[in-house]
Every structure is written in C-alpha cells, then in structure tokens.
C-alpha cells in the first residue's frame, strides 16, 4: 500500500507538505500541489478516510434515509444533496425505510455506528407522539434535517417542507373555476402531516365557495399506485357523482386514472384528475397529468443549507417552500 511518506520521498518534500497538498491547504503553492497530486495519482495512492476520521473526529459522510428508492419524489432532492456534498468533500450513505418504523430505527442506528457527521431523514410517519429512535438522535446530538413535514415525534429537529396547504388549495380552486362542484378527495394516510395539510387545502377551497365537504366524496387512498387503484374502484362502486378527483400524490392519481381508463371512462371528458408532486411519470402518463410541482431540487439545496448551519453549531428551524400548479390535459370543465 502506498503511503504518504513514499510520495514525500519521491517528491523530495516532507510528509506534512504532501498531506497539506492533498487537502488543498492554502499555504502550499499551486505548482507544488499539482506535482504532488500527479505523483499520488501515478502511484495509485488512496487516502485512508477512517484514519483521518480518528484524527479529526469527522468522517466526511452524511446519511440519507428515504422511504423507497423507487419513489420518484426523492430523485432530484437526493441529486441536490449529493452534488453539494461532493463539492464539500463528503460522501452520502443512502438507506431506505420502506415505510417501516423498525427498519427506520435499524438504519438510523447503523448510520450512527458509522459515525456520520449528519443525517437527512424522510421520516416514517406514525400516529404515536414519540419515537425512541428520535430520542436517541437527540441524545447523540446528531445534526439532523427532516425532509418533509414534522410530526410530534420529530418536532425537535429542523426541516424543509413544501407549503402543501396553499398548493392544494390552488389545485382545488382550479377545479372549481372550471365549474366542478362534486370534487372527490383521494386523501393520504390520516396520520401523515403532509396528507392532513393537503386535505385542509382542499377543505378551505371548498369553504371559500360556500361548498360543504361531503363525506361521500372523501376516500382514504394512502400514497401508492395500488392504493389509488383501490380508491378508484371504490368510487366506481359507490357512484358519489364526482366530476373530478384531487389525489394525495401523483402515484395515487396515476393508479386511479389507470383504473378509470381501463373501465372505459375518459379523462377529462368524464372526470378530471389532479395529482401532487409533478413526477416525470405524471408528465408522460396516458393523459398528461395536471399536478402540483414540488420544488424538489430546491428542497435538497435548502436541506444542505440547514445542515451546514447545524455543523457550524448554530440553530435552524423550519424552511417552507412554495409549490406551483402545472395544468395539463387531465383537467377540463365538467360535461
């Protein structure tokens, strides 16, 4: 294995000079840095990050914990975090919870064991007001940024969230302006803060038009394509007279729309559909989906800004980002 002193001997400089050059320290000339880096590359030198971590008490690693690698909502957020981490000389250790609290706890403990310098977490939402693993994070004083809305169990940590209330209110207003009065709401998990906020935006838009919320138009659809399909079948079976559907997210909207189209219904001629998230699939669905565009890349940038503030020993709170309605072909005036 090539060591620093081997490079130093070849270059005719001290080991300290080699170490500083490879760390881009400012007191080493650009010419010397270039020569030493070239030598290091030629002999295949690989820095020992574990040893450096023991000296500096920093691993230059962040943990990133999301619900699922297949969820398209996280792709650009992860991209933004990784790009900035790379510029800082940090690596990302990625894990997925699969929306399982036990798995989430196991992943967090593994990342703590790896002594990462900070954590970005999309929490597994549950109805419980507390969670042991988040108490452990507080005990370890681990710099942690929540990706999304905070629930009671993670309320002590800073977060970056979308203004889901205003966005869903705007989406509902869009349907109302088209002339829809019977708007079904395919609501997300009842205990998830983002789902609660999106339902509240729907309710407020209706109330502004003096339209009472009709329980027959509320369907608990969860957050997946399969759950969207099931909610659509329930709507077909119960026939509540809906002319439009406001879905919890794009996955639910796509699952519901697929079922409705397969049953012979036309979108938007027979029923309009609105999603939430503006994933790539939404734009290229069989009927391009009207949806709310979340600032996914900006969310990652804001999360890293919060992390840097925490690493500097300063406090930071909630960052709330605006979203934008994107109108496509899945919405039109009712027949």
TAQUICOR-V443343 format. One record per pair of residues at least 24 apart in sequence whose ideal C-beta (glycine too) atoms are under 10 Angstrom apart, sorted by the first residue. I is the first residue (numbers start at 0). J is the second residue. D is the distance in whole Angstrom. If there is no record, write none. Layout:
I_J_D, I_J_D
This chain:
0_43_9, 0_44_9, 0_45_8, 0_47_9, 1_38_10, 1_39_8, 1_41_10, 1_42_5, 1_43_6, 1_44_5, 1_45_8, 2_42_10, 2_44_8, 2_47_9, 3_35_10, 3_39_9, 3_44_8, 3_46_9, 3_47_9, 5_38_9, 5_39_10, 5_42_7, 5_44_8, 6_35_7, 6_36_10, 6_38_5, 6_39_6, 6_41_9, 6_42_7, 6_44_6, 7_35_9, 7_38_10, 9_35_9, 9_38_6, 9_39_10, 9_41_9, 9_42_8, 10_34_7, 10_35_6, 10_37_10, 10_38_6, 10_39_9, 17_44_9, 18_46_9, 18_51_10, 21_46_7, 22_46_9, 22_51_9, 22_88_9, 23_88_9, 48_90_8, 49_114_10, 52_113_10, 52_114_7, 52_116_9, 53_114_10, 56_114_8, 56_116_9, 57_89_9, 57_114_9, 57_115_10, 57_116_6, 57_310_9, 58_89_9, 58_90_8, 58_92_9, 58_113_7, 58_114_5, 58_115_6, 58_116_6, 59_84_9, 59_87_8, 59_88_6, 59_89_5, 59_90_7, 59_115_9, 59_116_7, 60_84_9, 60_89_6, 60_90_5, 60_91_7, 60_92_6, 60_110_9, 60_113_7, 60_114_8, 60_115_5, 60_116_6, 60_117_9, 61_87_9, 61_89_6, 61_90_8, 61_91_6, 61_92_7, 61_93_10, 61_110_9, 61_115_6, 61_116_6, 61_117_5, 61_118_7, 61_119_6, 61_142_9, 61_144_10, 61_303_9, 61_306_7, 61_310_10, 62_91_8, 62_92_5, 62_93_8, 62_94_7, 62_106_8, 62_107_8, 62_109_9, 62_110_4, 62_111_8, 62_113_7, 62_115_4, 62_116_9, 62_117_7, 62_118_5, 62_119_7, 62_120_8, 62_141_9, 62_143_9, 63_91_5, 63_92_7, 63_93_5, 63_94_7, 63_95_10, 63_110_9, 63_115_9, 63_117_10, 63_118_8, 63_119_5, 63_120_8, 63_121_9, 63_144_10, 63_146_8, 63_299_10, 63_302_9, 64_92_9, 64_93_8, 64_94_5, 64_95_7, 64_96_6, 64_102_10, 64_103_7, 64_106_6, 64_107_7, 64_110_7, 64_118_7, 64_119_7, 64_120_5, 64_121_7, 64_122_8, 64_123_9, 64_143_10, 64_146_9, 65_93_8, 65_94_8, 65_95_6, 65_96_7, 65_97_10, 65_119_8, 65_120_8, 65_121_5, 65_146_7, 65_147_10, 66_95_7, 66_96_6, 66_97_7, 66_98_5, 66_99_9, 66_103_9, 66_121_6, 66_122_9, 66_123_7, 66_124_10, 66_146_10, 66_147_10, 66_222_9, 67_95_5, 67_96_8, 67_97_6, 67_98_7, 67_121_9, 67_223_10, 68_93_8, 68_94_10, 68_95_5, 68_97_10, 69_95_9, 69_97_10, 69_250_10, 70_95_9, 70_98_10, 70_121_9, 70_222_9, 70_223_9, 70_248_9, 70_250_8, 70_276_9, 70_278_9, 71_249_8, 71_250_8, 71_276_8, 71_277_10, 71_278_4, 71_279_6, 71_280_6, 71_281_9, 71_295_9, 72_121_9, 72_146_10, 72_147_9, 72_222_10, 72_248_7, 72_249_8, 72_250_9, 72_275_9, 72_276_5, 72_277_9, 72_278_6, 72_293_7, 72_295_7, 72_298_10, 73_121_7, 73_146_8, 73_147_10, 73_295_8, 73_298_9, 73_299_9, 74_278_8, 74_279_8, 74_295_7, 74_296_9, 74_299_10, 75_278_10, 75_279_10, 75_293_9, 75_294_9, 75_295_4, 75_296_4, 75_297_9, 75_298_8, 75_299_7, 76_119_9, 76_121_9, 76_146_7, 76_147_10, 76_159_9, 76_293_9, 76_294_9, 76_295_5, 76_296_7, 76_297_9, 76_298_5, 76_299_4, 76_300_9, 76_301_10, 76_302_7, 77_119_9, 77_146_9, 77_295_9, 77_296_10, 77_299_7, 78_295_9, 78_296_7, 78_299_7, 79_295_8, 79_296_5, 79_297_8, 79_298_7, 79_299_3, 79_300_5, 79_301_9, 79_302_8, 79_303_7, 80_119_6, 80_144_9, 80_146_9, 80_296_10, 80_298_9, 80_299_4, 80_300_8, 80_302_6, 80_303_6, 80_306_9, 81_299_8, 81_303_10, 82_296_9, 82_299_8, 82_300_9, 82_303_9, 83_299_8, 83_300_7, 83_302_9, 83_303_4, 83_304_9, 83_306_9, 83_307_9, 84_117_10, 84_119_10, 84_299_10, 84_303_7, 84_306_9, 86_303_10, 87_303_8, 87_306_10, 87_307_8, 87_310_10, 89_115_9, 89_116_7, 89_117_9, 89_303_10, 89_306_10, 90_115_9, 91_115_9, 91_119_9, 92_118_10, 93_119_10, 94_120_10, 95_121_9, 96_120_9, 96_121_8, 96_122_8, 96_123_5, 97_123_9, 98_122_10, 98_123_5, 98_124_8, 98_125_10, 98_188_9, 98_222_9, 98_223_9, 99_123_7, 100_124_9, 100_125_6, 100_127_9, 100_130_7, 100_131_10, 100_132_8, 100_152_10, 101_132_9, 103_130_9, 103_132_7, 103_133_10, 104_130_8, 104_131_7, 104_132_4, 104_133_9, 104_135_8, 105_132_9, 106_132_9, 107_132_5, 107_133_8, 107_135_8, 107_136_7, 107_139_10, 107_141_9, 107_143_9, 108_132_7, 108_135_8, 108_136_10, 110_136_10, 110_141_9, 111_135_8, 111_136_8, 111_139_6, 111_141_7, 114_141_10, 115_141_8, 115_142_9, 116_141_9, 116_142_7, 116_306_9, 116_309_10, 116_310_7, 117_141_7, 117_142_4, 117_143_7, 117_144_7, 117_303_10, 117_305_10, 117_306_5, 117_307_9, 117_309_7, 117_310_7, 118_142_7, 118_143_5, 118_144_7, 118_145_9, 118_156_9, 118_306_9, 119_143_8, 119_144_5, 119_145_8, 119_146_6, 119_159_9, 119_299_9, 119_302_6, 119_303_8, 119_305_9, 119_306_7, 120_144_7, 120_145_6, 120_146_6, 120_147_9, 120_153_8, 120_156_8, 120_158_9, 121_145_8, 121_146_4, 121_147_6, 122_146_8, 122_147_7, 122_148_9, 122_149_8, 122_150_7, 122_152_8, 122_153_5, 122_156_9, 122_158_9, 122_191_10, 122_192_10, 123_150_10, 123_152_10, 123_153_10, 123_191_10, 124_148_8, 124_149_10, 124_150_6, 124_152_9, 124_153_9, 124_187_10, 124_188_7, 124_189_10, 124_190_6, 124_191_4, 124_192_7, 124_193_8, 124_194_8, 124_195_10, 124_222_10, 125_150_8, 125_151_10, 125_152_7, 125_188_9, 125_190_6, 125_191_9, 126_150_9, 126_151_9, 126_152_10, 126_188_9, 126_189_8, 126_190_4, 126_191_10, 127_151_8, 127_152_6, 127_190_9, 128_152_6, 128_154_9, 129_153_10, 129_154_10, 140_309_10, 141_309_9, 142_305_9, 142_306_6, 142_307_9, 142_308_9, 142_309_4, 142_310_6, 142_311_10, 142_312_9, 142_315_10, 143_305_10, 143_306_9, 143_309_8, 144_301_9, 144_302_5, 144_303_8, 144_304_9, 144_305_5, 144_306_5, 144_308_9, 144_309_7, 144_315_8, 144_318_9, 145_302_9, 145_305_9, 145_317_9, 146_298_7, 146_299_8, 146_301_10, 146_302_6, 147_191_9, 147_192_8, 147_193_6, 147_298_9, 148_191_8, 148_192_4, 148_193_5, 148_194_9, 148_195_9, 148_196_7, 148_317_9, 148_319_10, 149_192_7, 149_317_7, 150_190_8, 150_191_8, 150_192_5, 150_193_10, 150_195_10, 151_192_9, 153_192_10, 154_192_10, 154_317_10, 156_305_10, 156_309_9, 156_315_10, 156_316_10, 156_317_10, 157_302_9, 157_305_5, 157_306_9, 157_308_8, 157_309_7, 157_314_8, 157_315_4, 157_316_6, 157_317_7, 157_318_8, 158_192_10, 158_301_10, 158_302_9, 158_305_8, 158_315_9, 158_316_8, 158_317_5, 158_318_7, 158_319_9, 159_294_10, 159_297_9, 159_298_5, 159_299_8, 159_300_9, 159_301_5, 159_302_5, 159_303_9, 159_304_9, 159_305_7, 159_315_10, 159_317_8, 159_318_5, 159_319_8, 159_320_7, 160_192_8, 160_193_8, 160_196_9, 160_293_10, 160_298_8, 160_301_10, 160_317_7, 160_318_7, 160_319_6, 160_320_7, 161_193_8, 161_196_9, 161_197_10, 161_275_9, 161_276_9, 161_291_8, 161_292_10, 161_293_5, 161_294_7, 161_295_9, 161_297_10, 161_298_7, 161_319_8, 161_320_5, 161_321_8, 161_322_5, 162_196_8, 162_200_9, 162_293_10, 162_294_10, 162_319_5, 162_320_7, 162_321_5, 162_322_6, 163_192_9, 163_193_5, 163_194_9, 163_195_9, 163_196_4, 163_197_5, 163_198_10, 163_199_9, 163_200_7, 163_275_8, 163_291_8, 163_293_9, 163_319_10, 163_322_7, 164_193_10, 164_195_9, 164_196_5, 164_197_7, 164_198_9, 164_199_6, 164_200_5, 164_201_10, 164_202_10, 164_203_7, 164_319_10, 165_196_9, 165_200_7, 165_203_9, 165_291_10, 165_319_9, 165_321_7, 165_322_8, 166_196_9, 166_197_8, 166_200_7, 166_275_7, 166_290_10, 166_291_5, 166_292_9, 166_293_8, 166_320_10, 166_321_8, 166_322_4, 166_323_8, 166_324_7, 167_193_10, 167_196_7, 167_197_4, 167_198_8, 167_199_8, 167_200_3, 167_201_6, 167_202_9, 167_203_9, 167_204_8, 167_245_7, 167_247_9, 167_273_9, 167_275_7, 167_291_7, 167_322_9, 167_324_10, 168_196_10, 168_197_9, 168_199_8, 168_200_4, 168_201_7, 168_202_9, 168_203_5, 168_204_5, 168_205_10, 168_207_8, 169_200_8, 169_204_8, 169_291_8, 169_322_8, 169_323_8, 169_324_5, 170_197_9, 170_200_8, 170_201_8, 170_204_8, 170_245_6, 170_246_10, 170_273_5, 170_274_9, 170_275_7, 170_289_8, 170_290_8, 170_291_6, 170_322_9, 170_324_6, 170_325_10, 170_326_10, 170_330_9, 171_197_10, 171_200_7, 171_201_5, 171_202_9, 171_203_8, 171_204_3, 171_205_7, 171_207_9, 171_208_9, 171_210_10, 171_243_9, 171_245_6, 171_273_8, 172_200_9, 172_203_9, 172_204_5, 172_205_10, 172_207_8, 172_208_8, 172_324_9, 173_204_9, 173_243_10, 173_245_10, 173_271_9, 173_273_7, 173_289_7, 173_291_10, 173_324_6, 173_326_7, 173_330_7, 174_201_10, 174_204_8, 174_205_10, 174_242_9, 174_243_5, 174_244_9, 174_245_7, 174_271_6, 174_272_10, 174_273_7, 174_289_9, 174_330_7, 174_332_10, 174_333_9, 175_204_6, 175_205_8, 175_207_9, 175_208_6, 175_210_8, 175_243_9, 176_208_10, 176_332_9, 177_242_9, 177_243_8, 177_267_9, 177_271_7, 177_326_10, 177_330_6, 177_331_7, 177_332_5, 177_333_7, 178_242_8, 178_243_10, 178_331_9, 178_332_5, 178_333_6, 179_241_9, 179_242_5, 179_243_4, 179_244_10, 179_245_10, 179_270_9, 179_271_7, 179_330_9, 179_331_10, 179_332_8, 179_333_5, 180_205_9, 180_208_8, 180_210_7, 180_213_10, 180_240_9, 180_241_10, 180_242_7, 180_243_9, 180_333_8, 181_210_9, 181_213_8, 181_215_9, 181_216_7, 181_239_7, 181_240_5, 181_241_5, 181_242_5, 181_243_7, 181_270_10, 181_333_8, 182_210_9, 182_212_10, 182_213_9, 182_216_7, 182_241_7, 182_242_7, 182_243_5, 182_244_7, 182_245_6, 182_271_9, 182_273_9, 182_333_10, 183_213_9, 183_215_9, 183_216_5, 183_217_8, 183_218_6, 183_220_10, 183_230_9, 183_231_10, 183_234_6, 183_237_10, 183_239_7, 183_240_9, 183_241_4, 183_242_9, 183_243_7, 183_244_5, 183_245_7, 183_246_9, 183_255_9, 183_270_9, 183_272_10, 184_212_8, 184_213_10, 184_216_6, 184_217_5, 184_218_7, 184_219_10, 184_220_9, 184_230_10, 184_241_9, 184_243_10, 184_244_8, 184_245_5, 184_246_8, 184_247_8, 185_216_10, 185_217_9, 185_218_5, 185_219_8, 185_220_4, 185_221_9, 185_222_10, 185_226_9, 185_227_7, 185_230_5, 185_231_8, 185_233_10, 185_234_8, 185_244_6, 185_245_7, 185_246_4, 185_247_6, 185_248_9, 185_251_5, 185_252_8, 185_254_9, 185_255_6, 185_272_9, 185_273_10, 185_274_10, 186_217_6, 186_218_7, 186_219_6, 186_220_6, 186_221_9, 186_222_10, 186_230_9, 186_245_9, 186_246_9, 186_247_6, 186_251_9, 187_219_8, 187_220_7, 187_221_7, 187_222_5, 187_226_9, 187_246_9, 187_247_4, 187_248_7, 187_251_7, 187_275_9, 188_219_8, 188_220_9, 188_221_6, 188_222_6, 188_226_9, 188_247_8, 189_219_7, 189_221_10, 191_221_10, 191_222_8, 191_247_9, 193_222_9, 193_247_9, 193_248_9, 193_275_9, 194_219_9, 194_220_10, 194_221_9, 194_222_8, 194_247_6, 194_248_9, 197_245_8, 197_246_9, 197_247_6, 197_248_9, 197_275_7, 197_291_9, 198_245_9, 198_247_9, 200_245_9, 200_275_10, 200_291_10, 201_245_6, 204_245_9, 213_239_7, 213_240_9, 213_241_9, 214_239_9, 215_239_4, 215_240_8, 215_241_9, 216_240_8, 216_241_6, 216_243_10, 216_244_9, 216_245_10, 218_244_9, 218_246_10, 218_247_10, 218_251_10, 218_255_9, 219_247_9, 220_244_9, 220_246_7, 220_247_6, 220_248_9, 220_250_10, 220_251_5, 220_252_9, 220_254_8, 220_255_7, 221_247_7, 221_248_10, 221_250_9, 221_251_7, 221_254_10, 222_246_10, 222_247_6, 222_248_6, 222_250_6, 222_251_6, 223_247_10, 223_248_9, 223_250_6, 223_251_7, 223_254_7, 224_248_10, 224_249_9, 224_250_5, 224_251_7, 224_252_9, 224_253_6, 224_254_4, 224_255_9, 224_257_8, 224_258_10, 224_280_10, 225_250_9, 225_251_10, 225_254_6, 226_250_8, 226_251_6, 226_254_7, 226_255_9, 227_251_4, 227_252_6, 227_253_7, 227_254_3, 227_255_4, 227_256_8, 227_257_8, 227_258_8, 227_274_9, 228_253_9, 228_254_4, 228_255_7, 228_256_9, 228_257_7, 228_258_5, 228_259_9, 228_261_9, 229_254_8, 229_255_9, 229_258_8, 230_254_8, 230_255_6, 230_258_9, 231_255_4, 231_256_8, 231_257_8, 231_258_4, 231_259_5, 231_260_10, 231_261_9, 231_262_8, 231_264_9, 231_270_10, 231_272_10, 232_258_6, 232_259_9, 232_262_8, 234_258_9, 234_259_8, 234_270_9, 235_259_8, 235_262_6, 235_264_8, 241_270_7, 241_271_9, 241_333_10, 242_267_9, 242_269_8, 242_270_6, 242_271_7, 242_332_9, 242_333_4, 242_334_8, 243_267_8, 243_270_6, 243_271_4, 243_272_7, 243_273_7, 243_289_10, 243_329_10, 243_330_7, 243_331_9, 243_333_7, 244_270_6, 244_271_7, 244_272_5, 244_273_7, 244_274_9, 244_329_9, 244_330_10, 245_271_9, 245_272_9, 245_273_5, 245_274_9, 245_275_8, 245_291_10, 246_272_7, 246_273_6, 246_274_5, 246_275_7, 246_276_10, 246_288_9, 246_290_9, 247_274_9, 247_275_7, 247_276_9, 248_274_6, 248_275_5, 248_276_5, 248_278_8, 248_281_10, 248_290_9, 248_291_9, 248_293_10, 249_273_10, 249_274_4, 249_275_6, 249_276_4, 249_277_7, 249_278_5, 249_279_9, 249_280_7, 249_281_4, 249_282_10, 249_284_9, 249_288_7, 249_290_6, 249_291_9, 249_293_10, 250_274_8, 250_275_9, 250_276_8, 250_278_8, 250_280_8, 250_281_9, 251_275_8, 251_276_10, 252_276_9, 252_278_10, 252_280_10, 252_281_7, 252_284_8, 252_288_6, 252_289_9, 252_290_7, 252_329_8, 253_278_9, 253_280_6, 253_281_7, 253_284_6, 253_285_9, 253_286_10, 253_288_7, 253_290_10, 256_281_10, 256_284_7, 256_285_7, 256_286_7, 256_288_7, 256_329_7, 257_284_8, 257_285_8, 259_286_10, 260_284_10, 260_285_6, 260_286_8, 265_334_9, 266_328_8, 266_329_5, 266_330_9, 266_331_9, 267_327_10, 267_328_7, 267_329_6, 267_330_5, 267_331_4, 267_332_8, 267_333_9, 267_334_9, 268_331_7, 268_333_9, 268_334_6, 269_333_9, 269_334_7, 270_329_9, 270_330_10, 270_331_10, 270_333_8, 270_334_9, 271_328_10, 271_329_6, 271_330_4, 271_331_6, 271_332_9, 271_333_7, 272_327_10, 272_328_10, 272_329_4, 272_330_7, 273_324_8, 273_325_10, 273_326_9, 273_327_10, 273_329_7, 273_330_6, 274_325_9, 274_327_10, 274_329_8, 275_322_8, 275_324_10, 276_322_9, 277_322_9, 277_323_8, 277_324_9, 277_325_6, 277_327_10, 281_325_8, 281_327_8, 281_329_9, 282_325_8, 282_327_7, 284_327_9, 284_328_9, 284_329_8, 285_328_10, 285_329_9, 286_327_8, 286_328_6, 286_329_5, 286_330_10, 287_325_9, 287_326_10, 287_327_4, 287_328_5, 287_329_7, 288_325_9, 288_327_6, 288_328_8, 288_329_5, 288_330_9, 289_324_8, 289_325_7, 289_326_5, 289_327_5, 289_328_8, 289_329_5, 289_330_4, 289_331_9, 290_322_10, 290_323_10, 290_324_8, 290_325_6, 290_326_9, 290_327_7, 290_329_8, 290_330_10, 291_322_5, 291_323_7, 291_324_6, 291_325_7, 292_322_6, 292_323_5, 292_324_7, 292_325_5, 293_320_8, 293_321_10, 293_322_5, 293_323_9, 294_320_5, 294_321_7, 294_322_7, 294_323_8, 295_320_10, 295_322_10, 297_321_9
